[in-house]
Amino acid sequence: MVPAAVTDLFRATYDAEPDLVASAPGRVNLIGEHTDYNGGEVLPIAIEQRTFIAIRKLSSGSRSHAVSSTEEATGVFTATDPVRSGKWWDYVSGFASYSTPPLPPFELAVTSEVPAGAGLSSSAALEVAAGFAFAALTGKPQSLKDIALDAWRVESQFVGVDCGIMDQFASALSLEGHALHIFCDTMQFERVPFASSVLIFDTVVPRSLRSSEFNHRRAECREALHLLRQADPSLEHLAAAEPDQIRAAKLPPPLEDRALHVSEETRRVRSAVAQLREKGAIDGDLLYQSHASLRDRYQCSSPELDWFVDHALRAEGVDGARLTGAGWGGCAIALGAREALASAGSQIARDFRREFTRDPRVWLTEASQGARIERHSYGGAATIA
């Protein structure tokens, strides 16, 4: 269902009707943090919160325009040759750098239910929704995977965040009632039934991958891989290294800890997938092991995230908890039955306010549908499969 906010914003800004509306969801990662850009495996779901884009193709001129309900600045750029501005519309304009044939000039409006800076992949939701909108607007045949890869190129190459493919794949390729098991080295994926509810707990500690330690961690992982290849030149990527192989290499600190996290976290993803297939749920101990590794070995947690995980694991009806979305602030998750999570979330939020004197944001979600075209009134529909 198309929210009135996005079409109202489009009409108010451009005094016209959009040709179409596309949307894409945010995501939470159930397990498999910082493994995607190391060739490992991840297990995200799409969440119910979505980003919506209304767009109209222009028949003349060379300038495109983009407006957002959450940003004061309006983007104006050349559709066929955008220049990175460091502003929010780079996540949209960057598609022109990877589009064949070139994108036509357009007018675009964005509204979003996915909070920025919380670790729920608001940037990927924006990118994927834009990719869907452009494919439908131009009639260019594209697969879901093609759109996800273009969105990843926009963020990693045009915007300049050295990220893996997980966020864009989850936003584009997820299926309702399923988690998405992604093999990041081969870019293959499979959908695994997932019936648990998920509590998303935003600590409201702002985070930004541009300004966080994210790129530094990735550089450390590259250095660890370089050193491991001195003993084993056939090692394709860091996640392929076995934990015993890493320990035997005696990497200098903190590289050993970084590498051990990546190796063991990928193997935890495999265990989680096996548990879902065998009994339909992920063991809470596995989620806590993941969080402890992120806290101690990858050093990307925060006092607020640690506090939430400790309290969630003591709450009745919670099956497991961990940080999600790279860390350094942002969100954590807890898994369980919906009613139990709702009760636990309310109590934990009250305790959190007393402890940190700030109001957290809390959502409940199920595994939801990936990107889609919400409304289309333009003749050049794309083949998207």
Secondary structure as GFF3:
##gff-version 3
##sequence-region A 1 385
A	DSSP	alpha_helix	4	14	.	.	.	ID=ss1
A	DSSP	beta_strand	20	31	.	.	.	ID=ss2
A	DSSP	three_ten_helix	36	38	.	.	.	ID=ss3
A	DSSP	beta_strand	41	57	.	.	.	ID=ss4
A	DSSP	beta_strand	63	68	.	.	.	ID=ss5
A	DSSP	beta_strand	75	78	.	.	.	ID=ss6
A	DSSP	alpha_helix	90	93	.	.	.	ID=ss7
A	DSSP	three_ten_helix	94	98	.	.	.	ID=ss8
A	DSSP	beta_strand	106	112	.	.	.	ID=ss9
A	DSSP	alpha_helix	122	138	.	.	.	ID=ss10
A	DSSP	alpha_helix	144	153	.	.	.	ID=ss11
A	DSSP	pi_helix	154	159	.	.	.	ID=ss12
A	DSSP	alpha_helix	166	173	.	.	.	ID=ss13
A	DSSP	beta_strand	178	183	.	.	.	ID=ss14
A	DSSP	beta_strand	188	193	.	.	.	ID=ss15
A	DSSP	beta_strand	197	202	.	.	.	ID=ss16
A	DSSP	alpha_helix	214	231	.	.	.	ID=ss17
A	DSSP	three_ten_helix	238	240	.	.	.	ID=ss18
A	DSSP	alpha_helix	243	249	.	.	.	ID=ss19
A	DSSP	alpha_helix	255	279	.	.	.	ID=ss20
A	DSSP	alpha_helix	284	296	.	.	.	ID=ss21
A	DSSP	alpha_helix	303	312	.	.	.	ID=ss22
A	DSSP	beta_strand	318	323	.	.	.	ID=ss23
A	DSSP	beta_strand	331	336	.	.	.	ID=ss24
A	DSSP	alpha_helix	338	356	.	.	.	ID=ss25
A	DSSP	beta_strand	361	365	.	.	.	ID=ss26
A	DSSP	beta_strand	372	376	.	.	.	ID=ss27
###
